[in-house]
Amino acid sequence: MKLYLTDRILSLISHTPDLTDIIPISSIQLILSFLFVIIATLIVIFLKIGLSGKVLIASFRCYAQLFISGYLLYYIFSHDNPLITIIILLVMIGFSVQNIISLIENKPAGIILPVIASQGLTGVFISFLITLCIIDVEPWYRAQYVVPIAGMVFGNSMSSITLAAERVFSDVIRRKDEVQMLVALGASPWEASLPSIREAVKAGLLPLINRTATVGIVWIPGMMTGQVLAGAPPIEAAKYQIVIMLMLLAAGSLGAFTVILWSYKKAFDKIGNLL
């Protein structure tokens, strides 16, 4: 009996599970996932929130957009081309900038150029820093790596830039009497805006810091989950996710700081008066 138990324990320890078996999702199973949409719709109808139409539209857009992107990515990954990769990056920048501008309240005139600069430079710099220096992708335009990583960078920096830009102008307006007094006493726009700048960068960073601190315990992020489901060894998936999380932290902080650095003066006129 002892010998049997010993052999059984050793066999369990030495057993290597097959992690390459991908379970496909059939069309019927995909349709069944619409049950989640029904749950969300019923809740908003019951509470009379008035968002049932938006829930349905967003869900149908999710289906359509992801199917289209899936087929497009299949073609793009199969035909690596530097021009196509660059065009995709520019499209990502364009859509993310449009979304940022639409979400910033109390935005001054001329904010679009700082947003384009911060989102573009942050996204491109961080994306190629990780693909060229850390992962060592060859060739540099290999879409299988560049496009998903750039998408994560642009998406997360977009959130940080939006939060930071919205907060800095809202906070300057809230402190307008204090800001005007500081400027009248000889302070520069930077000095008068510094408390608001600190609050804005903090607002852009806190969600990223919280996610970075709880990853792997409270939640398993999408990239790691996707790699594991696709058959990658969990340890390798964890390594990639570590790099991605730290990359997103850098992208968020750099994006929040650069957009504020280039835009806070838009709240002042040429001689430093608050507009």
Buried (B, 14 or more C-beta within 10 A) or exposed (E): EEEEEEEEEEEEEEEEEEBEEEEEEEEEEEEEEBEEBEEBBEEBEEEEEEBBEEBBEEBEEEBEEEEEEEEEBEEBBEEBEEEBBEEBBEEBBEEBBEBBBEBBEBBBEEBBEBBBBBBBBBBBBBBBBBBEEEBEBEEEBBBEBBBBBBBBBBBBBBBBBBBBBBBBBBBBBEBEEEBBEBBEEEBEBEEBBBBBBEBBBBBBBEBBEEBBEEBEEEEBBEBBEBBBEEEBEEEEBBBBBBBBBEBBBBBBBBBBBBBBBBBBBBBBEEEBEBE
